[in-house]
């Protein structure tokens, strides 16, 4: 199994405030799953990071694998934007994350499923255990 972790989950993990998310994170980390993140999430987390959180963020990203954004991902994100921007308010960051997940055959772990109306996006069931 491959899981691409959305920015909202990475924020919860880095701050450790939501015990259920942290517990599921630990289970996932101890499994055989490949855990990926998007460069978009790096930008989003660093944009909102306090200086006291910088070391924790560096360590968090070091423990994961970055799923690259290439032309294929960019093209798919553009298709998502064309299809869903007006009807669902999909923004560039979410379109890129969704396309990144699909390109890597990864389940997307997010708490913001409404941001991802794309039918070809599979979601990670964070409640399973």
Backbone torsions as a table, in degrees:
resi	resn	phi	psi	omega
1	UNK	NA	144.1	175.9
2	UNK	-124.2	133.1	-178.9
3	UNK	-125.6	129.5	172.1
4	UNK	-102.9	123.4	-174.1
5	UNK	-93.9	125.8	-179.9
6	UNK	-76.1	162.7	-177.2
7	UNK	-56.6	-40.2	-177.5
8	UNK	-62.6	-36.8	178.3
9	UNK	-71.1	-42.0	178.7
10	UNK	-61.2	-36.7	176.8
11	UNK	-63.8	-46.1	179.2
12	UNK	-61.0	-43.1	-179.7
13	UNK	-64.5	-44.6	-176.6
14	UNK	-67.5	-31.2	-179.3
15	UNK	-93.8	-19.8	174.8
16	UNK	65.9	26.6	-175.8
17	UNK	-86.7	-29.5	-176.6
18	UNK	-101.9	105.5	-174.6
19	UNK	-60.6	-37.3	-179.3
20	UNK	-65.6	-42.5	178.9
21	UNK	-66.0	-44.9	-179.8
22	UNK	-62.9	-41.4	179.0
23	UNK	-62.6	-45.2	178.9
24	UNK	-66.3	-35.2	177.1
25	UNK	-60.8	-44.5	-179.9
26	UNK	-63.9	-43.3	176.7
27	UNK	-59.5	-46.0	-179.7
28	UNK	-63.4	-42.2	-179.8
29	UNK	-63.5	-30.5	-179.1
30	UNK	-90.3	1.1	179.4
31	UNK	-93.4	-177.8	177.5
32	UNK	-87.5	3.7	-177.1
33	UNK	-67.3	143.9	170.2
34	UNK	-84.1	127.5	-178.2
35	UNK	-111.3	118.5	-175.8
36	UNK	-114.4	160.5	169.9
37	UNK	-137.6	160.2	179.4
38	UNK	-98.6	146.5	173.3
39	UNK	-56.6	-25.7	176.8
40	UNK	-61.4	-40.1	178.9
41	UNK	-65.7	-35.5	176.8
42	UNK	-59.6	-47.7	179.7
43	UNK	-61.1	-44.5	-178.2
44	UNK	-65.0	-43.0	-178.9
45	UNK	-70.4	-42.4	179.7
46	UNK	-66.5	-32.6	179.3
47	UNK	-63.5	-31.3	-177.8
48	UNK	-106.3	5.3	-174.5
49	UNK	-78.2	139.7	171.7
50	UNK	-84.2	151.7	179.2
51	UNK	-53.8	-33.9	-180.0
52	UNK	-69.1	-13.9	-179.1
53	UNK	-98.1	-6.3	-173.9
54	UNK	-59.6	-45.6	-179.7
55	UNK	-63.5	-42.5	179.0
56	UNK	-61.6	-40.4	178.6
57	UNK	-65.7	-44.8	178.0
58	UNK	-56.7	-45.7	-179.4
59	UNK	-65.5	-39.4	178.9
60	UNK	-61.2	-50.5	-177.9
61	UNK	-68.6	-30.0	176.7
62	UNK	-64.0	-29.0	-177.0
63	UNK	-82.0	-6.3	-175.4
64	UNK	-119.2	175.9	178.5
65	UNK	-111.5	130.3	178.4
66	UNK	-82.4	125.4	176.1
67	UNK	-88.3	113.8	-174.0
68	UNK	-66.5	150.4	173.0
69	UNK	-101.8	117.2	-179.9
70	UNK	-120.0	-170.1	-177.8
71	UNK	-60.2	-41.4	179.9
72	UNK	-60.0	-45.4	179.2
73	UNK	-64.4	-43.0	178.3
74	UNK	-61.6	-41.4	179.4
75	UNK	-65.2	-44.5	179.5
76	UNK	-64.7	-39.4	176.9
77	UNK	-61.4	-40.0	177.2
78	UNK	-62.5	-40.2	176.6
79	UNK	-62.8	-43.8	178.0
80	UNK	-60.6	-43.0	-180.0
81	UNK	-63.3	-43.9	179.4
82	UNK	-60.0	-39.6	-175.0
83	UNK	-82.2	-35.7	-168.1
84	UNK	-120.9	-4.9	-176.6
85	UNK	-62.9	-50.0	-177.4
86	UNK	-73.2	-44.8	-174.6
87	UNK	-74.9	-32.2	-174.5
88	UNK	-124.8	-0.7	179.6
89	UNK	69.8	25.6	179.9
90	UNK	-64.4	133.6	179.8
91	UNK	-104.4	165.8	-175.9
92	UNK	-55.1	-46.2	-177.2
93	UNK	-58.9	-46.5	-178.8
94	UNK	-69.0	-35.8	176.9
95	UNK	-63.1	-41.2	178.4
96	UNK	-66.8	-41.5	179.0
97	UNK	-64.2	-44.3	178.3
98	UNK	-61.2	-47.1	179.8
99	UNK	-63.4	-36.2	177.4
100	UNK	-63.4	-43.2	178.4
101	UNK	-63.4	-47.4	-178.3
102	UNK	-63.0	-43.7	-179.0
103	UNK	-62.4	-26.4	-178.9
104	UNK	-102.5	12.5	-177.4
105	UNK	48.6	42.6	-176.2
106	UNK	-107.5	147.2	170.3
107	UNK	-80.9	138.0	-178.7
108	UNK	-92.3	124.1	176.2
109	UNK	-99.8	109.9	-179.8
110	UNK	-147.8	155.5	172.1
111	UNK	-100.8	0.8	-177.4
112	UNK	-113.1	56.8	-176.4
113	UNK	-59.9	-26.5	179.6
114	UNK	-65.2	-19.8	177.3
115	UNK	-75.8	-10.6	-173.5
116	UNK	-127.4	74.6	-179.3
117	UNK	-78.5	-0.3	-176.1
118	UNK	-63.4	131.5	-176.1
119	UNK	-72.1	-22.6	-177.5
120	UNK	-91.5	3.9	176.6
121	UNK	-88.5	126.1	175.5
122	UNK	-99.1	142.3	-177.7
123	UNK	-106.8	144.4	174.3
124	UNK	-78.4	128.5	179.2
125	UNK	-84.0	96.6	-175.6
126	UNK	-72.5	-8.4	179.8
127	UNK	-90.7	-15.9	178.9
128	UNK	-68.5	154.3	-177.8
129	UNK	-145.6	NA	NA
